[in-house]
Structures are given as structure tokens and as C-alpha cells.
Amino acid sequence: MTKTKVFEVQDIGVSSESLSASGTANTAGWKDAELIKRPSSDDGKLEFDFVAQSPDSPVPQVITPIEAIYRLSQDDRNHNHFIVYASQNQKEIFLE
């Protein structure tokens, strides 16, 4: 099944091993959240879509927390600018 962007990204973090994102879905029942890396650009930033599997049956309209982690490759670790996109917003982090 096709995954779609979650409603909102609230926070992102970067460690030496991974990029993490937390946010919300606008209904209950979203699952299998992940960060999908967009094709690399030449300006040194890495961009990701925060997606998950939406529910396939009727569910309550309730804001639901959701999280995802992306394991950084050795090449990914050479970047210092990360952007995560949800359907309603985006968050970015720039490491010094």
C-alpha cells in the first residue's frame, strides 16, 4: 500500500547514527512510519518525507503522536543540514 505524509512534524533530532522525527497524524490508526530520503541536491542538505500507512477503515478523528527513525549512511553523516517534510509543515536542523 502507498504511504502518505503524516499531518505534522513537531521535532527532529540528529545523532551520529540516525535522524529521528516526531509529529502527529490527524486520525488514529496510522502505522509503519518512516523517513523517506528525497533525491540529493547539490547544496549540502538532506531532505526527507515523513510518511506512514494511513488507516484503511473508519477511525476516530483524534490527533495521534507518531515517530520515525532513519539510519544515516556514512555518506549521510557528512551533511549538516536536514529537513523533514510533513503534509502541513516542515522542520529543519542545521548542525554547526
C-alpha positions, -999 to +999 in steps of 0.1 A: +000+000+000+010+036-006+023+057+023+013+093+026+028+122+046+018+125+082-001+156+093+027+175+111+063+172+121+069+187+156+105+178+163+136+164+146+169+153+160+202+140+147+227+117+163+259+102+149+238+072+138+203+084+129+178+111+121+146+110+142+113+128+137+082+130+159+049+145+149+012+139+146-013+122+124-048+136+122-066+104+130-059+072+149-046+041+132-015+053+113+013+028+113+047+019+098+060+055+099+093+062+082+115+089+068+120+086+030+151+103+017+145+126-012+170+127-041+201+145-030+206+181-040+240+198-046+236+223-017+246+200+011+213+194+027+194+161+031+156+162+027+131+136+039+094+130+037+078+119+069+053+092+058+032+064+072+005+040+063-029+056+068-058+036+083-078+015+058-111+017+077-130+045+095-112+057+126-117+085+152-106+120+142-081+124+171-046+139+169-022+109+173+015+110+181+038+093+155+076+088+153+101+076+128+139+070+126+162+069+096+196+052+099+222+075+084+247+061+060+284+070+062+278+095+033+247+109+050+268+117+081+289+142+060+259+165+058+250+191+084+216+204+072+185+182+075+149+190+065+118+168+072+085+175+054+050+166+066+018+175+049+012+207+068+047+219+077+085+212+077+112+213+103+149+217+097+181+214+118+215+228+109+244+213+128+274+235+134 
